[in-house]
Amino acid sequence: MPTANQIQTIEDETDKRRDAVAAALMVRTGVASAEVRASMASNPYRGDSLMDLARASLDRAGWDHRGRDKMEIVGAAFTQATSDFPILLENAMHKTLQAAYAIAADTWRRFCAVGAVSDFRDHPRYRLAALQNLQPVNELGEFVNGTIPDSERARVRIGTKGLIITLSRQAIINDDAGAFMGLSAQLGRSAARTIETDVYSILLLNSGLGPVLDDGYTLFHANHGNIGTSAALSQDSVDADRVLMTQQKEPGSGDYLALQPSVLLVPAGLRAKAIEVNGAEFNELASKPAGDRRPNSVRGLYADIVDSPRLTGTRRYSFANPVEAPVLEVAFLDGNEEPVLERETGFSVDGTRFKVRHDFGVSAVDYRGVVSNAGA
């Protein structure tokens, strides 16, 4: 019985070439993963220099480079309309940048919410007020009409941050792949570090009281009920901070939110003490009688303990789960959390410029899901 012919495209040849070149360059410069390194045995570009890649691109473009000097060859590889040499370099740099960004050590994701916005204007974030409790209905009686209370609104806004680096023709001729692949990795780490820095910068505004919210008060304020009585990190003080958080109420109705701390954020020097307080098996309260072996009442209260060298002193922050009660939000344009790499052939500069751009913003959206304690 005859069967219809089937044609299946596994992978485009152009894409395979670009990926293979990127892998070869990443391995040469020491920024490749173990998986990429393992694939090099069958990579046809594993021994090629940058000049080899430039000549191959011109061959594919049908440009005769015989008898040309190296500077002319590199210039043609960058400027010939059908040469894919700039795209090969951009692809390799992009993969390197994204890999470095993905593995960069950051802490903000552990206590911040992640959001998306469609443009660079202010975007509202609403905290809906709770409806009143259900009301009793007498036999044959009417249901009570509920009043929808006003909600609270916060605003998030993003901006753009970036850097430009230039890849010179001399770097290509000198086969200095590390000159730009290494910089690509640094750009990835820089992009990740920029978000981390911005999160802590907004948290530390106003001497650690945070930014001013739309209600005119700082994030941590007596009117917000989220400043714990200053005390050294201990089971006593942690439980007091916990109780303070449980007293936060819904906007409008005044009903309790019953939030619980989930993430403890401390300076790096307090990490050991934080782990001890959160993990101790027995009660270590200062007022306990001799020989008291009662269980630690706050054991395991925090699902995560985050420490950062960006915090100094003794101030600590107890966050509720950011999914349940977001306090700080890191928003990205169209939800794109990775930095973008763009290329431009230079005219005033003898080479090609690469620009990394990251569209994001950090905003405080609510105060109920956090308690700050200045410590002692």
C-alpha positions as CSV (number, residue, x, y, z in Angstrom):
1,M,0.0,0.0,0.0
2,P,1.6,3.3,-1.0
3,T,2.2,5.8,1.7
4,A,2.6,9.6,1.4
5,N,6.1,11.0,1.6
6,Q,6.9,12.8,4.8
7,I,9.4,15.7,5.2
8,Q,10.5,16.6,8.6
9,T,12.8,19.5,9.3
10,I,15.0,18.7,12.3
11,E,17.0,21.9,12.6
12,D,17.8,24.7,10.2
13,E,21.4,24.5,8.8
14,T,22.0,28.2,9.5
15,D,20.9,27.8,13.1
16,K,23.1,24.7,13.5
17,R,26.1,26.7,12.2
18,R,25.5,29.6,14.5
19,D,25.0,27.3,17.5
20,A,28.2,25.4,16.7
21,V,30.3,28.5,16.4
22,A,28.9,29.9,19.6
23,A,29.7,26.6,21.4
24,A,33.3,26.6,20.0
25,L,33.9,30.2,21.1
26,M,32.4,29.6,24.6
27,V,34.6,26.5,25.1
28,R,37.7,28.5,23.9
29,T,37.1,31.2,26.4
30,G,36.1,29.0,29.4
31,V,32.5,30.1,29.7
32,A,30.8,26.9,28.4
33,S,28.8,24.5,30.4
34,A,29.8,20.8,30.8
35,E,27.2,19.8,28.3
36,V,28.5,22.2,25.7
37,R,32.1,21.0,26.3
38,A,31.0,17.4,25.9
39,S,29.7,18.2,22.4
40,M,32.9,19.6,21.0
41,A,34.2,16.3,19.6
42,S,31.8,16.7,16.6
43,N,32.0,20.5,16.4
44,P,33.6,21.5,13.0
45,Y,34.6,24.9,14.3
46,R,36.4,23.8,17.5
47,G,39.8,24.8,16.2
48,D,38.9,27.9,14.2
49,S,40.3,31.3,14.9
50,L,38.3,34.4,14.7
51,M,40.0,35.1,11.3
52,D,39.0,31.6,10.1
53,L,35.4,32.4,11.0
54,A,35.6,35.8,9.2
55,R,36.9,34.2,6.0
56,A,34.4,31.4,6.1
57,S,31.6,34.0,6.4
58,L,32.9,35.8,3.4
59,D,33.1,32.5,1.5
60,R,29.5,31.8,2.2
61,A,28.7,35.4,1.1
62,G,30.5,34.9,-2.2
63,W,33.1,37.6,-1.5
64,D,36.6,36.8,-2.7
65,H,39.1,37.5,0.1
66,R,42.2,36.2,-1.7
67,G,45.0,38.7,-1.7
68,R,43.3,41.0,0.8
69,D,45.0,42.1,4.0
70,K,43.6,41.1,7.4
71,M,42.2,44.5,8.2
72,E,40.3,44.6,4.9
73,I,39.0,41.0,5.4
74,V,37.7,41.8,8.9
75,G,36.1,45.0,7.7
76,A,34.4,43.2,4.9
77,A,33.2,40.4,7.2
78,F,31.5,43.0,9.4
79,T,30.0,45.2,6.5
80,Q,29.2,42.8,3.6
81,A,25.4,42.6,3.6
82,T,25.3,38.8,3.2
83,S,28.1,38.0,5.7
84,D,26.8,36.4,8.8
85,F,30.0,37.1,10.8
86,P,28.5,39.8,13.0
87,I,25.5,37.6,13.7
88,L,27.8,34.7,14.7
89,L,29.6,36.9,17.2
90,E,26.4,38.4,18.5
91,N,24.9,34.9,18.9
92,A,27.9,33.7,20.9
93,M,27.9,36.8,23.0
94,H,24.2,36.6,23.6
95,K,24.5,32.9,24.8
96,T,27.4,33.8,27.1
97,L,25.6,36.8,28.5
98,Q,22.4,34.8,29.2
99,A,24.3,31.9,30.8
100,A,26.2,34.2,33.1
101,Y,23.0,36.1,34.0
102,A,21.1,32.8,34.8
103,I,23.7,31.5,37.2
104,A,24.5,34.8,38.9
105,A,24.0,34.6,42.7
106,D,21.1,36.8,43.7
107,T,18.8,36.9,46.7
108,W,16.0,39.2,45.7
109,R,13.9,36.5,44.2
110,R,13.5,34.8,47.6
111,F,11.6,37.7,49.1
112,C,10.3,39.8,46.2
113,A,7.3,39.4,43.9
114,V,8.0,39.3,40.1
115,G,5.7,41.2,37.8
116,A,5.3,42.3,34.2
117,V,4.2,45.6,32.6
118,S,3.5,46.6,29.0
119,D,5.2,50.0,28.9
120,F,7.1,52.6,30.9
121,R,4.2,54.4,32.4
122,D,3.0,54.0,36.0
123,H,1.0,50.8,36.4
124,P,-1.4,50.2,39.3
125,R,-1.2,47.4,41.8
126,Y,-4.5,47.0,43.8
127,R,-5.0,45.4,47.1
128,L,-8.7,44.6,47.2
129,A,-10.4,45.3,50.4
130,A,-12.1,42.3,52.1
131,L,-15.9,42.0,51.9
132,Q,-17.8,42.0,55.2
133,N,-18.5,38.6,56.8
134,L,-21.6,36.7,55.6
135,Q,-24.7,37.8,57.3
136,P,-27.5,35.6,58.8
137,V,-30.7,35.1,56.9
138,N,-33.9,34.5,58.8
139,E,-36.5,32.1,57.5
140,L,-38.1,33.6,54.4
141,G,-35.9,36.7,55.0
142,E,-33.9,38.6,52.4
143,F,-30.2,38.4,51.9
144,V,-28.2,41.4,53.0
145,N,-26.6,43.5,50.2
146,G,-22.9,43.6,50.7
147,T,-21.0,46.8,50.4
148,I,-17.9,46.7,48.2
149,P,-15.2,48.7,50.0
150,D,-12.6,50.8,48.3
151,S,-9.4,49.1,47.5
152,E,-5.8,50.4,48.0
153,R,-3.6,51.2,45.1
154,A,0.1,51.2,44.7
155,R,2.2,52.0,41.6
156,V,5.0,50.2,39.8
157,R,7.2,51.7,37.1
158,I,10.1,50.4,35.1
159,G,13.1,52.0,33.4
160,T,16.0,51.0,31.2
161,K,19.6,50.4,32.2
162,G,22.4,49.3,30.0
163,L,26.0,49.4,28.9
164,I,27.9,49.5,25.6
165,I,31.1,47.6,24.8
166,T,33.1,47.8,21.5
167,L,34.7,44.8,19.7
168,S,37.6,46.2,17.6
169,R,38.9,44.8,14.4
170,Q,42.3,44.5,16.1
171,A,40.7,42.0,18.6
172,I,39.5,39.9,15.7
173,I,42.9,39.9,14.0
174,N,44.7,39.1,17.3
175,D,42.2,36.2,17.8
176,D,41.4,37.7,21.2
177,A,38.1,35.8,21.8
178,G,38.3,36.4,25.5
179,A,38.3,40.1,25.0
180,F,34.6,40.0,24.1
181,M,33.4,36.7,25.4
182,G,34.7,37.5,28.8
183,L,33.1,40.9,28.7
184,S,29.8,39.2,27.6
185,A,29.9,37.1,30.8
186,Q,30.6,40.2,32.8
187,L,27.7,42.0,31.3
188,G,25.4,39.1,32.3
189,R,26.7,39.2,35.8
190,S,26.4,43.0,35.8
191,A,22.7,42.9,34.7
192,A,21.9,40.4,37.5
193,R,23.8,42.5,40.0
194,T,22.0,45.7,39.0
195,I,18.7,44.3,40.0
196,E,20.1,43.0,43.3
197,T,21.6,46.4,44.0
198,D,18.4,48.2,43.2
199,V,16.2,46.0,45.4
200,Y,18.5,46.6,48.4
201,S,18.8,50.3,47.6
202,I,15.0,50.8,47.8
203,L,14.8,48.8,51.0
204,L,17.5,50.9,52.7
205,L,16.0,54.3,51.8
206,N,15.3,56.7,54.6
207,S,17.8,55.0,57.0
208,G,16.3,51.6,56.5
209,L,12.6,52.6,56.7
210,G,12.2,52.1,53.0
211,P,10.6,54.3,50.3
212,V,7.6,56.6,50.8
213,L,4.4,54.9,49.7
214,D,1.3,56.6,48.1
215,D,-0.2,57.2,51.6
216,G,2.7,59.5,52.4
217,Y,4.4,57.2,54.9
218,T,7.6,55.2,54.6
219,L,7.3,51.5,54.0
220,F,8.2,50.9,57.6
221,H,6.2,53.3,59.8
222,A,4.4,53.3,63.1
223,N,1.1,54.0,61.2
224,H,1.7,50.9,59.2
225,G,2.2,48.8,62.3
226,N,5.2,47.0,60.9
227,I,8.1,48.1,63.1
228,G,9.0,45.7,65.8
229,T,10.4,46.7,69.2
230,S,14.1,46.9,68.8
231,A,15.7,43.8,70.2
232,A,18.6,41.5,69.4
233,L,17.8,38.4,67.3
234,S,16.3,35.8,69.7
235,Q,13.4,33.5,70.1
236,D,11.7,36.2,72.2
237,S,12.1,39.0,69.6
238,V,11.3,36.8,66.6
239,D,8.0,35.7,68.2
240,A,7.2,39.4,69.0
241,D,7.8,40.3,65.3
242,R,5.6,37.3,64.3
243,V,2.7,38.5,66.6
244,L,3.0,42.0,65.1
245,M,2.6,40.7,61.6
246,T,-0.5,38.7,62.5
247,Q,-2.2,41.9,63.6
248,Q,-2.2,43.4,60.1
249,K,-5.7,43.8,58.8
250,E,-7.4,43.9,55.4
251,P,-8.0,47.4,54.0
252,G,-11.5,48.6,54.5
253,S,-13.1,45.8,56.5
254,G,-10.6,45.7,59.4
255,D,-10.6,41.9,59.4
256,Y,-7.3,40.2,60.3
257,L,-5.0,38.9,57.5
258,A,-3.4,36.4,59.9
259,L,-0.1,36.6,58.0
260,Q,2.9,34.6,59.2
261,P,6.6,35.4,58.5
262,S,8.2,33.1,55.9
263,V,11.5,34.7,55.0
264,L,14.0,36.3,57.3
265,L,16.4,38.8,55.7
266,V,19.5,39.6,57.8
267,P,22.9,41.1,57.3
268,A,25.6,38.5,56.5
269,G,27.0,38.7,60.0
270,L,23.7,37.5,61.6
271,R,23.1,34.5,59.4
272,A,24.6,32.0,61.9
273,K,22.4,33.4,64.8
274,A,19.4,33.4,62.6
275,I,19.8,29.8,61.7
276,E,20.4,29.0,65.4
277,V,17.2,30.8,66.5
278,N,15.1,29.3,63.7
279,G,16.4,25.7,64.1
280,A,17.0,25.3,67.8
281,E,15.1,22.3,69.3
282,F,14.6,23.7,72.7
283,N,13.3,27.0,74.2
284,E,16.1,29.5,74.8
285,L,14.0,32.3,76.2
286,A,15.8,34.6,78.6
287,S,13.1,34.2,81.2
288,K,13.0,30.4,81.3
289,P,13.8,28.6,84.7
290,A,16.9,26.5,85.0
291,G,16.6,23.1,83.3
292,D,13.6,24.2,81.1
293,R,13.6,21.9,78.1
294,R,10.3,23.1,76.4
295,P,10.3,23.0,72.6
296,N,11.4,26.1,70.7
297,S,8.2,27.9,70.0
298,V,9.5,29.5,66.8
299,R,11.4,26.5,65.4
300,G,11.0,26.4,61.7
301,L,9.0,29.6,61.5
302,Y,11.0,30.8,58.6
303,A,11.0,28.7,55.5
304,D,14.0,30.6,54.2
305,I,16.8,32.6,55.8
306,V,18.4,35.1,53.4
307,D,21.6,37.0,54.3
308,S,23.3,39.7,52.3
309,P,26.5,41.8,52.6
310,R,24.5,44.7,51.3
311,L,22.9,44.9,54.7
312,T,24.9,46.2,57.6
313,G,24.3,46.6,61.3
314,T,21.6,44.7,63.1
315,R,18.4,45.6,61.3
316,R,16.4,42.6,60.0
317,Y,13.3,42.0,58.0
318,S,10.6,39.4,58.4
319,F,8.7,38.9,55.1
320,A,5.6,36.9,54.5
321,N,5.5,34.6,51.5
322,P,5.8,37.1,48.6
323,V,3.1,35.2,46.6
324,E,0.6,35.6,49.5
325,A,1.5,39.2,50.5
326,P,3.9,41.0,48.1
327,V,5.9,43.9,49.6
328,L,8.5,44.6,46.9
329,E,7.9,43.9,43.3
330,V,10.5,43.6,40.5
331,A,8.6,44.2,37.2
332,F,9.9,43.5,33.7
333,L,8.8,44.9,30.4
334,D,6.5,42.4,28.8
335,G,7.7,39.8,31.4
336,N,11.1,39.5,29.8
337,E,13.3,38.8,32.7
338,E,16.6,38.5,30.7
339,P,18.8,41.3,29.4
340,V,18.8,42.0,25.7
341,L,21.9,42.3,23.5
342,E,21.9,44.5,20.5
343,R,24.6,45.1,17.8
344,E,25.6,48.2,15.8
345,T,28.5,48.5,13.3
346,G,30.7,51.4,14.3
347,F,31.6,54.3,12.0
348,S,33.5,56.6,14.3
349,V,35.0,53.6,16.1
350,D,36.8,50.9,14.1
351,G,34.8,48.0,15.2
352,T,31.3,46.8,16.2
353,R,29.5,48.0,19.3
354,F,27.3,45.7,21.5
355,K,24.8,47.1,23.8
356,V,23.1,45.3,26.7
357,R,19.8,46.6,27.8
358,H,17.6,45.6,30.7
359,D,14.1,47.0,31.2
360,F,12.9,46.6,34.8
361,G,11.9,48.5,37.9
362,V,11.7,47.9,41.7
363,S,8.7,49.2,43.6
364,A,7.1,48.9,47.0
365,V,3.5,47.7,46.6
366,D,2.3,47.1,50.2
367,Y,3.5,47.2,53.8
368,R,1.5,44.4,55.4
369,G,3.7,41.5,54.5
370,V,6.8,42.6,56.3
371,V,8.1,43.6,59.8
372,S,11.3,45.4,60.3
373,N,13.3,45.3,63.5
374,A,16.3,47.5,64.1
375,G,17.9,44.9,66.4
376,A,20.4,45.6,69.1
